[in-house]
Amino acid sequence: MNKIARRDCQDKGIEQTPINLFNQYLLAVKKNIHIVLAMSQMSETFKSNLRNFPSLISCNTIDFFSEWPEDALISVARVQMSDKIDLGNYKEDVIKMFSIIHKSVEAMS
């Protein structure tokens, strides 16, 4: 089982049985899972899915990607990555990668 599940069991004083490790693993997955669902907002399928599955609106964040200047994307990434993760010498490269990913999604959509 993964190290995080073992550490979580240890921190919570839970015996490290396979079932307990798996349960801690599932809790970590549920806490950290992110799903990206991409649909064209202009299609009938999108409109139909919104009518048939109202939780697509009420339980999710809808992000309509629109054109952003590159310096704004880098600025937002820099603020969001300020002190959250220590990436050493790669921090600026990761920040630039956020801009590249956004621009590539924009181009593909």
Backbone as CSV, one residue per row, in Angstrom:
resi,resn,N_x,N_y,N_z,CA_x,CA_y,CA_z,C_x,C_y,C_z
1,MET,0.864,-1.180,0.000,0.000,0.000,0.000,0.903,1.233,0.000
2,ASN,0.365,2.344,-0.325,1.237,3.506,-0.468,1.652,4.094,0.884
3,LYS,2.728,4.852,0.835,3.330,5.406,2.057,2.392,6.359,2.790
4,ILE,1.591,7.091,2.047,0.677,8.044,2.670,-0.354,7.309,3.520
5,ALA,-0.885,6.199,3.005,-1.866,5.419,3.758,-1.236,4.876,5.037
6,ARG,-0.001,4.411,4.937,0.696,3.906,6.134,0.892,5.023,7.161
7,ARG,1.309,6.187,6.674,1.524,7.318,7.581,0.207,7.779,8.208
8,ASP,-0.872,7.797,7.401,-2.174,8.192,7.935,-2.642,7.229,9.019
9,CYS,-2.455,5.930,8.802,-2.813,4.936,9.824,-2.000,5.175,11.086
10,GLN,-0.715,5.400,10.917,0.163,5.618,12.056,-0.240,6.891,12.808
11,ASP,-0.513,7.977,12.072,-0.899,9.240,12.699,-2.218,9.125,13.466
12,LYS,-3.132,8.309,12.946,-4.442,8.157,13.578,-4.470,7.030,14.612
13,GLY,-3.346,6.335,14.766,-3.292,5.243,15.736,-4.096,4.032,15.305
14,ILE,-4.221,3.841,13.999,-4.980,2.719,13.449,-3.998,1.601,13.091
15,GLU,-4.380,0.366,13.395,-3.550,-0.785,13.035,-3.404,-0.850,11.516
16,GLN,-2.212,-1.185,11.038,-1.934,-1.169,9.600,-2.295,-2.509,8.952
17,THR,-3.568,-2.840,8.984,-4.043,-4.035,8.287,-4.316,-3.675,6.838
18,PRO,-4.385,-4.653,5.951,-4.673,-4.333,4.548,-5.982,-3.548,4.364
19,ILE,-7.009,-3.894,5.128,-8.299,-3.177,5.016,-8.147,-1.725,5.460
20,ASN,-7.482,-1.496,6.601,-7.294,-0.127,7.099,-6.429,0.695,6.154
21,LEU,-5.383,0.086,5.604,-4.532,0.795,4.643,-5.335,1.184,3.405
22,PHE,-6.157,0.246,2.928,-6.967,0.533,1.752,-7.975,1.634,2.041
23,ASN,-8.598,1.599,3.212,-9.556,2.648,3.581,-8.884,4.014,3.666
24,GLN,-7.676,4.085,4.228,-6.959,5.356,4.295,-6.568,5.833,2.901
25,TYR,-6.199,4.879,2.043,-5.886,5.203,0.655,-7.118,5.792,-0.042
26,LEU,-8.287,5.161,0.134,-9.517,5.670,-0.472,-9.867,7.064,0.035
27,LEU,-9.682,7.299,1.326,-9.941,8.637,1.872,-9.046,9.677,1.213
28,ALA,-7.769,9.331,1.014,-6.834,10.261,0.366,-7.241,10.512,-1.085
29,VAL,-7.663,9.467,-1.791,-8.093,9.627,-3.186,-9.330,10.518,-3.259
30,LYS,-10.316,10.254,-2.404,-11.545,11.053,-2.409,-11.253,12.519,-2.107
31,LYS,-10.297,12.748,-1.225,-9.953,14.121,-0.850,-9.254,14.864,-1.986
32,ASN,-8.482,14.141,-2.799,-7.617,14.797,-3.779,-7.999,14.590,-5.238
33,ILE,-9.063,13.855,-5.513,-9.381,13.558,-6.912,-9.945,14.790,-7.621
34,HIS,-9.523,14.967,-8.845,-10.030,16.041,-9.699,-10.326,15.414,-11.060
35,ILE,-11.468,15.710,-11.606,-11.855,15.169,-12.910,-12.127,16.339,-13.843
36,VAL,-11.612,16.241,-15.035,-11.858,17.262,-16.046,-12.774,16.650,-17.099
37,LEU,-13.894,17.283,-17.310,-14.856,16.851,-18.305,-14.946,17.982,-19.326
38,ALA,-14.591,17.683,-20.544,-14.569,18.736,-21.567,-15.664,18.493,-22.594
39,MET,-16.487,19.520,-22.813,-17.559,19.466,-23.807,-17.624,20.814,-24.502
40,SER,-18.044,20.777,-25.727,-18.262,22.022,-26.448,-19.551,22.655,-25.956
41,GLN,-19.500,23.911,-25.579,-20.687,24.590,-25.064,-21.687,24.896,-26.160
42,MET,-21.296,24.743,-27.392,-22.185,25.066,-28.505,-22.993,23.859,-28.975
43,SER,-22.668,22.676,-28.489,-23.329,21.476,-29.005,-24.647,21.198,-28.306
44,GLU,-25.506,20.472,-28.992,-26.770,20.038,-28.403,-26.523,19.036,-27.284
45,THR,-25.468,18.246,-27.409,-25.138,17.261,-26.371,-24.871,17.957,-25.043
46,PHE,-24.154,19.064,-25.069,-23.872,19.829,-23.857,-25.165,20.302,-23.214
47,LYS,-26.037,20.883,-24.011,-27.315,21.392,-23.495,-28.171,20.251,-22.944
48,SER,-28.182,19.144,-23.652,-28.954,17.981,-23.214,-28.397,17.419,-21.907
49,ASN,-27.083,17.332,-21.807,-26.452,16.828,-20.581,-26.754,17.735,-19.387
50,LEU,-26.788,19.039,-19.593,-27.124,19.955,-18.504,-28.560,19.772,-18.037
51,ARG,-29.464,19.506,-18.983,-30.863,19.270,-18.605,-31.023,17.927,-17.888
52,ASN,-30.353,16.907,-18.382,-30.496,15.559,-17.815,-29.713,15.348,-16.520
53,PHE,-28.633,16.101,-16.342,-27.778,15.938,-15.164,-27.536,17.303,-14.519
54,PRO,-28.497,17.799,-13.749,-28.372,19.139,-13.167,-27.176,19.285,-12.228
55,SER,-26.669,18.181,-11.711,-25.499,18.277,-10.824,-24.250,18.720,-11.586
56,LEU,-24.271,18.646,-12.917,-23.149,19.178,-13.689,-22.966,20.665,-13.427
57,ILE,-24.066,21.339,-13.100,-23.989,22.769,-12.795,-23.875,22.987,-11.293
58,SER,-24.719,22.320,-10.532,-24.814,22.627,-9.097,-23.657,22.063,-8.271
59,CYS,-22.993,21.019,-8.731,-21.941,20.380,-7.922,-20.550,20.519,-8.528
60,ASN,-20.400,21.350,-9.522,-19.122,21.458,-10.213,-18.780,22.915,-10.499
61,THR,-17.562,23.093,-10.915,-17.122,24.398,-11.382,-17.043,24.343,-12.895
62,ILE,-17.745,25.235,-13.547,-17.685,25.302,-15.000,-16.714,26.409,-15.364
63,ASP,-15.740,26.057,-16.155,-14.716,27.021,-16.559,-14.740,27.130,-18.072
64,PHE,-15.262,28.229,-18.570,-15.230,28.494,-19.998,-13.909,29.190,-20.280
65,PHE,-13.010,28.477,-20.934,-11.704,29.054,-21.224,-11.858,30.138,-22.276
66,SER,-11.325,31.274,-21.965,-11.312,32.357,-22.940,-9.892,32.895,-23.008
67,GLU,-9.655,33.750,-23.936,-8.297,34.228,-24.185,-7.788,35.109,-23.048
68,TRP,-6.632,34.758,-22.523,-5.950,35.537,-21.489,-4.584,35.927,-22.025
69,PRO,-4.105,37.105,-21.687,-2.729,37.450,-22.060,-1.750,36.565,-21.277
70,GLU,-0.646,36.247,-21.914,0.327,35.341,-21.284,0.852,35.882,-19.956
71,ASP,1.092,37.194,-19.867,1.609,37.749,-18.615,0.594,37.614,-17.473
72,ALA,-0.709,37.676,-17.794,-1.740,37.482,-16.763,-1.751,36.032,-16.289
73,LEU,-1.615,35.084,-17.216,-1.571,33.669,-16.846,-0.379,33.386,-15.943
74,ILE,0.755,33.935,-16.286,1.972,33.717,-15.481,1.820,34.375,-14.120
75,SER,1.218,35.544,-14.081,1.011,36.239,-12.811,0.104,35.435,-11.876
76,VAL,-0.996,34.910,-12.400,-1.907,34.099,-11.586,-1.190,32.836,-11.107
77,ALA,-0.460,32.191,-11.991,0.276,30.975,-11.603,1.299,31.287,-10.517
78,ARG,1.983,32.394,-10.641,2.990,32.771,-9.645,2.353,32.989,-8.270
79,VAL,1.195,33.643,-8.239,0.504,33.865,-6.964,0.038,32.538,-6.368
80,GLN,-0.539,31.678,-7.206,-1.055,30.400,-6.711,0.058,29.458,-6.257
81,MET,1.220,29.562,-6.847,2.339,28.675,-6.509,3.289,29.314,-5.504
82,SER,2.940,30.462,-4.953,3.847,31.243,-4.119,4.702,30.396,-3.172
83,ASP,4.113,29.850,-2.145,4.902,29.081,-1.182,4.299,27.709,-0.922
84,LYS,3.423,27.259,-1.793,2.698,26.020,-1.535,3.554,24.786,-1.733
85,ILE,4.387,24.801,-2.752,5.192,23.622,-3.083,6.613,24.072,-3.354
86,ASP,7.560,23.352,-2.781,8.963,23.668,-3.027,9.419,22.906,-4.263
87,LEU,9.600,23.620,-5.346,10.032,23.009,-6.594,11.482,23.331,-6.937
88,GLY,12.147,24.012,-6.030,13.553,24.338,-6.252,13.744,25.176,-7.498
89,ASN,14.683,24.750,-8.323,15.021,25.487,-9.547,13.952,25.368,-10.631
90,TYR,12.983,24.473,-10.459,11.980,24.238,-11.493,10.741,25.117,-11.350
91,LYS,10.670,25.915,-10.306,9.456,26.685,-10.026,9.047,27.571,-11.200
92,GLU,9.959,28.336,-11.756,9.629,29.226,-12.873,9.211,28.428,-14.108
93,ASP,9.847,27.262,-14.326,9.463,26.419,-15.458,8.042,25.892,-15.294
94,VAL,7.681,25.499,-14.077,6.324,25.008,-13.811,5.320,26.145,-14.003
95,ILE,5.653,27.330,-13.525,4.772,28.491,-13.687,4.550,28.781,-15.173
96,LYS,5.593,28.727,-15.979,5.458,28.946,-17.425,4.625,27.836,-18.071
97,MET,4.747,26.602,-17.524,4.000,25.476,-18.074,2.495,25.678,-17.914
98,PHE,2.062,26.307,-16.811,0.638,26.593,-16.639,0.130,27.448,-17.796
99,SER,0.901,28.435,-18.180,0.518,29.306,-19.290,0.468,28.517,-20.600
100,ILE,1.448,27.664,-20.806,1.505,26.862,-22.048,0.298,25.930,-22.117
101,ILE,-0.041,25.294,-21.000,-1.194,24.385,-20.985,-2.479,25.145,-21.280
102,HIS,-2.653,26.296,-20.641,-3.864,27.086,-20.877,-3.963,27.490,-22.346
103,LYS,-2.862,27.949,-22.906,-2.860,28.372,-24.307,-3.143,27.195,-25.236
104,SER,-2.631,25.992,-24.919,-2.876,24.838,-25.772,-4.341,24.393,-25.698
105,VAL,-4.944,24.470,-24.519,-6.378,24.159,-24.382,-7.203,25.166,-25.190
106,GLU,-6.815,26.417,-25.094,-7.497,27.469,-25.844,-7.417,27.205,-27.356
107,ALA,-6.235,26.813,-27.823,-6.053,26.554,-29.252,-6.865,25.339,-29.711
108,MET,-6.891,24.291,-28.889,-7.626,23.082,-29.263,-9.135,23.281,-29.216
109,SER,-9.591,24.138,-28.306,-11.045,24.326,-28.193,-11.529,25.322,-29.241
